[in-house]
């Protein structure tokens, strides 16, 4: 009796307000970060924040695997996708189900989820300032916060969606689709693009502060990317398929990123060993993407076939912030009859 009625109306209201504030804070920091991105463009510098553009910083610290200038436009697409799933979070606050606000019931993305996104966005802005001032070691360390937090957010989203998938399949199946294709795929794009940039930043530190020669540094970077992709592929295809099966955007963004490395290296250095390595990795990502798409066609998602359950199991299978008022009243009446 106590465990099922552990949420008082006052606590429900406080949690909803806290959840709403967390989402709005994430939206505000996302908007501010886009202002930073605009101020760091060639046409906007120098200004109060930046003395030079992101492109000029990249040209100052050159590597064989530096991303070509046209890849800067990817951040525009990634930011649009990020805004889309943040707007979905705001909309879910207004939509309601039998327990209350859809965003909190069940709570797939908790306030901590949005706090982590806020921290990642702040770290992104701070790293831009550090790189503008040529604090390359600090800038590289801060830049690695982005993929670390993004992958942890993905883990939270995968775990919570799978935990509540049975209840959502019966009562609110649209949440499953929005979470998989909008939130999780958008987070995956951001995480892997951030990882690619962070790996390049690590290479800059190795070359300009540790004194490692450039061809070797570029090879180390490509090896790091290869290792991370292989680990992801094994997890997605064999070990954690039930969680990660519907995340498709990893390999396309990596192919585009490696393509940006390939074109820049080819134009400046010709066919070096790292240019060939980039081309091989692009081919490998294409094969991996094809395999993942094929496994999707063969994979049987049990959530599409709702199990036959009793009505009261729907309520017990969903851990929510708000309790259904009718269930509470019936329980109180039952104890009074005794």
C-alpha positions in Angstrom: 0.0 0.0 0.0 2.7 2.5 0.9 4.9 1.7 -2.2 2.0 2.3 -4.6 1.0 5.5 -2.9 4.4 7.0 -2.3 3.8 10.1 -4.4 1.7 12.9 -2.9 0.1 15.5 -5.1 2.5 18.1 -3.8 5.5 16.0 -4.6 4.0 15.3 -8.1 3.6 19.0 -8.7 7.2 19.8 -7.5 8.7 17.1 -9.7 6.8 18.2 -12.8 8.0 21.8 -12.2 11.5 20.6 -11.8 11.3 18.5 -14.9 9.9 21.4 -16.9 12.7 23.7 -15.7 15.3 21.1 -16.7 14.0 20.9 -20.2 13.7 24.7 -20.6 17.3 25.1 -19.3 18.5 22.6 -21.9 16.6 24.6 -24.6 18.1 27.9 -23.5 21.6 26.6 -23.5 21.1 25.0 -26.9 20.0 28.4 -28.3 23.0 30.2 -26.7 25.4 27.6 -28.2 24.1 28.4 -31.7 24.8 32.1 -31.0 28.4 31.0 -30.2 28.6 29.0 -33.4 27.5 32.1 -35.4 30.0 34.3 -33.7 32.8 31.9 -34.5 32.2 32.1 -38.2 34.6 33.8 -40.6 32.1 36.6 -41.3 31.6 37.4 -37.6 35.2 37.6 -36.2 36.8 39.4 -34.5 34.2 40.1 -31.8 33.9 40.2 -28.0 34.2 36.5 -27.7 36.4 35.3 -30.6 39.5 36.8 -32.2 39.5 34.3 -35.0 37.2 31.8 -36.6 37.0 28.0 -36.0 38.2 27.5 -39.6 41.3 29.6 -39.0 42.1 27.7 -35.7 41.9 24.5 -37.7 44.3 25.9 -40.3 46.7 26.9 -37.6 47.0 23.4 -36.1 47.1 21.2 -39.2 47.0 17.4 -39.3 46.6 15.0 -42.2 43.2 14.1 -40.8 41.9 17.6 -40.2 38.2 17.9 -41.3 37.7 19.8 -44.5 36.1 23.3 -44.2 32.7 22.2 -45.8 32.1 19.8 -42.8 31.4 22.8 -40.6 27.9 22.8 -42.1 27.3 19.5 -40.4 26.9 21.3 -37.1 24.0 23.2 -38.5 22.2 19.9 -39.3 23.1 18.4 -35.9 21.9 21.5 -34.1 18.6 21.4 -36.0 18.1 17.7 -35.0 19.0 18.5 -31.4 16.4 21.4 -31.3 13.9 19.0 -32.8 14.1 16.5 -29.9 14.3 19.2 -27.4 11.1 20.7 -28.8 9.6 17.2 -28.6 10.5 17.2 -24.9 8.6 20.5 -24.4 5.6 19.2 -26.3 5.5 16.0 -24.2 5.1 18.2 -21.1 1.8 19.4 -22.5 0.5 16.0 -23.7 -1.1 13.9 -21.1 -1.9 10.2 -20.5 -3.8 8.4 -17.7 -1.0 9.2 -15.2 -0.4 12.9 -16.1 2.2 14.6 -18.2 3.6 12.3 -20.9 7.1 13.6 -20.3 7.1 12.3 -16.7 4.8 9.3 -17.0 6.7 7.1 -17.6 9.9 9.1 -17.2 12.1 7.9 -20.0 14.2 11.1 -20.0 14.6 12.3 -16.4 15.7 15.8 -15.4 19.3 14.4 -15.1 19.1 13.6 -18.8 18.5 17.2 -19.6 21.0 18.4 -17.1 23.7 16.3 -18.8 22.7 17.9 -22.1 23.1 21.4 -20.6 26.5 20.5 -19.3 27.6 19.1 -22.7 26.4 22.3 -24.4 28.2 24.5 -22.0 31.3 22.4 -22.4 31.0 22.8 -26.2 30.9 26.6 -25.9 33.8 26.7 -23.4 36.0 24.6 -25.6 35.4 27.0 -28.5 36.7 29.9 -26.3 39.7 27.8 -25.2 40.6 26.9 -28.8 40.2 30.5 -29.9 42.9 31.4 -27.3 45.1 28.5 -28.3 44.8 26.7 -25.0 44.9 23.4 -26.9 45.3 21.0 -24.0 42.5 22.4 -22.0 40.3 22.8 -25.1 40.9 19.1 -26.0 40.1 17.9 -22.5 36.9 19.9 -22.4 35.9 18.7 -25.9 36.0 15.1 -24.7 33.2 15.9 -22.3 30.8 16.1 -25.2 31.0 12.5 -26.4 31.3 11.1 -22.9 28.1 12.7 -21.7 26.3 12.0 -25.0 27.0 8.3 -24.9 25.9 8.2 -21.2 22.6 10.0 -22.2 22.1 7.4 -24.9 22.6 4.6 -22.3 19.9 6.3 -20.1 17.5 6.6 -23.0 18.1 3.0 -24.2 17.6 1.5 -20.7 14.5 3.5 -19.8 12.8 3.0 -23.1 13.3 -0.8 -22.9 12.2 -0.8 -19.3 8.8 0.8 -20.1 8.4 -0.5 -23.7 5.7 -3.1 -22.8 3.5 -0.5 -21.2 4.1 2.1 -23.9 3.3 -0.5 -26.7 -0.2 -0.9 -25.3 -0.9 2.6 -24.0 1.2 5.1 -25.9 3.1 3.6 -28.8 4.0 6.9 -30.5 6.4 7.6 -27.6 8.5 4.6 -28.7 8.9 5.8 -32.3 9.7 9.4 -31.3 12.2 8.3 -28.7 13.9 5.9 -31.1 14.0 7.9 -34.3 14.2 11.5 -33.0 15.9 11.4 -29.7 18.2 8.4 -29.8 19.3 8.9 -33.5 19.8 12.6 -32.9 21.9 12.0 -29.8 23.9 9.3 -31.7 24.7 11.9 -34.5 25.9 14.4 -31.9 27.9 11.9 -29.9 29.8 10.5 -32.9 30.4 13.8 -34.5 31.7 15.1 -31.2 33.9 12.0 -30.8 35.4 12.6 -34.3 36.2 16.2 -33.4 37.6 15.2 -30.0 39.9 12.6 -31.6 41.3 15.3 -34.0 41.8 17.6 -31.0 43.7 14.8 -29.2 45.9 14.5 -32.3 46.7 18.3 -32.2 47.8 17.9 -28.6 50.0 14.9 -29.5 51.6 16.8 -32.4 52.0 20.3 -31.0 52.7 19.6 -27.3 54.0 16.0 -27.2 56.0 16.4 -30.3 54.7 13.2 -32.1 55.2 13.3 -35.9 52.1 14.1 -37.9 51.6 10.9 -40.0 51.8 8.8 -36.9 49.4 11.1 -35.0 46.9 10.9 -37.9 47.2 7.1 -37.9 46.6 7.0 -34.1 43.4 9.1 -34.6 42.1 6.8 -37.3 42.9 3.8 -35.1 40.9 5.3 -32.2 37.9 5.9 -34.5 38.2 2.4 -35.9 38.3 0.8 -32.4 35.3 2.8 -31.2 33.2 1.9 -34.3 34.0 -1.8 -34.0 33.0 -1.8 -30.4 29.7 0.0 -31.3 29.1 -2.5 -34.2 29.6 -5.5 -31.9 27.3 -4.1 -29.2 24.6 -3.1 -31.7 24.7 -6.3 -33.7 25.3 -9.0 -31.2 25.2 -7.9 -27.5 22.7 -5.1 -27.0 20.5 -5.5 -30.1 17.3 -5.0 -28.1 18.4 -1.6 -27.0 20.4 -0.2 -30.0 18.7 -1.8 -33.0 16.9 1.3 -34.3 19.9 3.7 -34.2 20.8 4.2 -37.9 22.6 7.5 -38.0 26.0 6.4 -36.7 27.5 5.1 -39.9 26.3 7.9 -42.3 27.8 10.6 -40.1 31.0 8.7 -39.8 31.2 8.3 -43.6 30.7 12.0 -44.0 33.3 12.8 -41.4 35.9 10.5 -42.9 35.0 11.9 -46.3 35.9 15.4 -45.0 39.2 14.0 -43.7 39.8 12.3 -47.1 39.2 15.3 -49.3 41.3 17.7 -47.2 44.2 15.2 -47.0 44.0 14.4 -50.7 44.0 18.1 -51.8 47.0 19.0 -49.5 49.1 15.8 -49.5 47.9 13.6 -52.3 47.5 9.8 -51.7 49.3 9.2 -48.4 48.8 6.2 -46.3 46.3 8.0 -44.1 44.3 9.0 -47.2 44.0 5.4 -48.1 43.2 4.5 -44.5 40.3 7.0 -44.6 39.0 5.5 -47.9 39.2 2.0 -46.4 37.3 3.1 -43.3 34.6 4.8 -45.4 34.1 1.5 -47.3 34.1 -0.4 -44.0 31.4 2.0 -42.6 29.3 1.4 -45.7 29.5 -2.3 -45.3 28.6 -2.0 -41.6 25.6 0.2 -42.4 24.4 -2.3 -45.0 24.7 -5.1 -42.4 22.7 -3.1 -39.8 20.0 -2.3 -42.3 19.7 -6.0 -43.2 19.5 -7.1 -39.6 16.7 -4.6 -39.1 14.7 -6.4 -41.8 15.3 -9.7 -40.1 14.9 -8.6 -36.5 11.5 -9.3 -34.9 10.6 -6.6 -32.4 8.3 -8.1 -29.8 7.0 -4.7 -28.9 5.1 -4.6 -32.2 3.1 -7.6 -31.0 1.5 -6.4 -27.8 1.1 -9.3 -25.3 -2.3 -10.2 -23.9 -2.3 -8.8 -20.4 -4.9 -7.9 -17.9 -5.8 -4.2 -17.5 -4.3 -3.9 -14.0 -0.9 -5.1 -15.3 -0.6 -2.0 -17.5 -0.6 0.2 -14.4 1.8 -2.0 -12.4 4.2 -2.2 -15.3 4.7 1.5 -15.5 6.8 3.4 -12.9 5.5 6.9 -13.0 5.6 10.1 -11.1 1.8 10.4 -10.8 -0.4 7.6 -9.6 -3.8 6.9 -11.2 -6.4 8.4 -8.9 -9.0 5.6 -9.6 -6.6 2.9 -8.5 -5.8 4.8 -5.3 -9.4 5.2 -4.4 -10.2 1.6 -5.0 -7.3 0.5 -2.8 -8.5 2.8 0.0 -12.0 1.5 -0.3 -10.8 -2.1 -0.2 -9.0 -1.5 3.1 -12.1 0.3 4.6 -14.2 -2.8 3.8 -11.8 -4.9 5.8 
